[in-house]
Amino acid sequence: MIQTSSPKLTDSEIIYMSCNSTVTNARLFIDKNYTDHDLSLGSVADAVGLSPAYLSALFKRETGSNLSEYITFVRIEHSKELLGRTRKLVYEVADSVGFRDYRYFSQIFKRHTGMTPRQYQSFART
């Protein structure tokens, strides 16, 4: 029987894999909890067992964007889906994806898509 030894990982490779896994876990947590109005750097850091400052730096280094941008991205993507396939009003969509203030949601939505939520809704239904 031939035995093959698995290659040994260096300390830096182990740390990289651990960091990558932590960022993946943070993203999964955000993807599952984007509807939570209180979702924040602090709550995500608690979920993955890191300090907010360390998670923020790690997330930025691994993804190129900051964690709050990712939360917003996820929320906007889900809101686009809701606006396109449901008859929900803008304030209902905003609330459904974790925004407390629909006016703020509308500003952020327009910044990310170039359209207001109502314009997007009309566009998506044509």
C-alpha positions in Angstrom: 0.0 0.0 0.0 1.4 3.4 -1.0 1.1 6.1 1.6 1.1 9.7 0.5 1.6 12.3 3.0 -0.5 15.4 2.7 1.6 18.6 2.3 2.2 20.6 5.4 0.7 24.0 5.5 2.8 27.0 6.6 1.6 29.2 9.5 0.8 32.0 7.1 -1.3 29.6 4.9 -3.2 28.4 8.0 -3.9 32.0 9.0 -5.0 32.9 5.5 -7.4 29.9 5.3 -8.7 30.8 8.8 -9.2 34.5 7.7 -10.8 33.5 4.5 -13.2 31.1 6.4 -14.0 33.9 8.8 -14.9 36.3 6.0 -17.0 33.6 4.4 -18.8 33.0 7.7 -19.4 36.8 8.0 -20.8 37.0 4.5 -23.1 34.0 5.2 -24.3 35.6 8.4 -25.1 38.8 6.5 -26.8 36.9 3.7 -29.0 35.1 6.3 -29.7 38.2 8.5 -29.9 41.1 6.0 -33.5 41.7 7.1 -32.5 42.5 10.6 -32.8 46.3 11.2 -30.0 46.0 13.8 -27.5 44.2 11.6 -24.2 45.9 12.0 -20.4 45.5 12.1 -20.8 44.8 15.8 -23.5 42.1 15.4 -21.5 40.4 12.6 -18.3 40.5 14.6 -20.1 38.9 17.6 -21.4 36.2 15.3 -18.0 35.2 14.0 -16.2 35.8 17.3 -13.9 38.7 16.4 -13.6 42.3 17.5 -15.4 44.8 15.2 -12.1 46.5 14.3 -10.3 43.3 13.4 -13.3 42.0 11.4 -13.6 45.3 9.6 -9.9 45.2 8.6 -10.0 41.6 7.6 -13.1 42.0 5.5 -11.7 45.0 3.7 -8.4 43.1 3.0 -10.2 40.0 1.8 -13.0 41.5 -0.3 -11.8 45.0 -1.2 -14.9 46.6 0.2 -16.0 47.4 3.8 -18.5 45.3 5.6 -21.2 48.0 5.7 -21.0 48.3 1.9 -21.5 44.6 1.7 -24.6 44.7 3.9 -26.0 47.5 1.8 -25.2 45.6 -1.4 -27.0 42.5 -0.2 -30.0 44.6 0.9 -30.2 46.4 -2.4 -30.0 43.2 -4.4 -32.8 41.7 -2.4 -34.9 44.8 -2.7 -34.5 44.8 -6.5 -35.8 41.2 -6.5 -38.8 42.3 -4.3 -39.5 45.4 -6.4 -39.5 43.3 -9.6 -41.6 40.4 -8.5 -44.0 41.6 -5.9 -46.6 44.4 -5.5 -45.1 45.6 -2.3 -44.9 49.4 -1.8 -41.5 51.0 -1.5 -41.8 51.4 2.3 -42.7 47.7 2.7 -39.7 46.6 0.6 -37.4 48.9 2.6 -38.6 47.4 5.8 -38.4 43.8 4.4 -34.7 44.2 3.6 -33.7 45.9 6.8 -34.0 49.6 6.3 -36.0 51.5 9.0 -36.4 54.7 7.0 -37.8 54.3 3.4 -36.5 57.8 2.4 -33.0 56.8 3.3 -33.6 53.5 1.5 -34.7 55.4 -1.6 -31.5 57.5 -1.5 -29.3 54.5 -1.2 -31.2 52.6 -3.8 -30.8 55.4 -6.3 -27.1 55.8 -5.5 -26.6 52.1 -6.3 -28.9 51.6 -9.3 -29.3 55.1 -10.8 -33.1 54.8 -10.4 -35.5 55.4 -7.6 -37.2 52.3 -6.3 -40.5 53.3 -8.1 -38.6 53.8 -11.3 -37.0 50.4 -10.9 -40.3 48.8 -10.1 -41.9 50.3 -13.3 -38.8 49.3 -15.3 -38.7 45.7 -14.0 -42.4 45.1 -14.7 -42.3 46.1 -18.4 
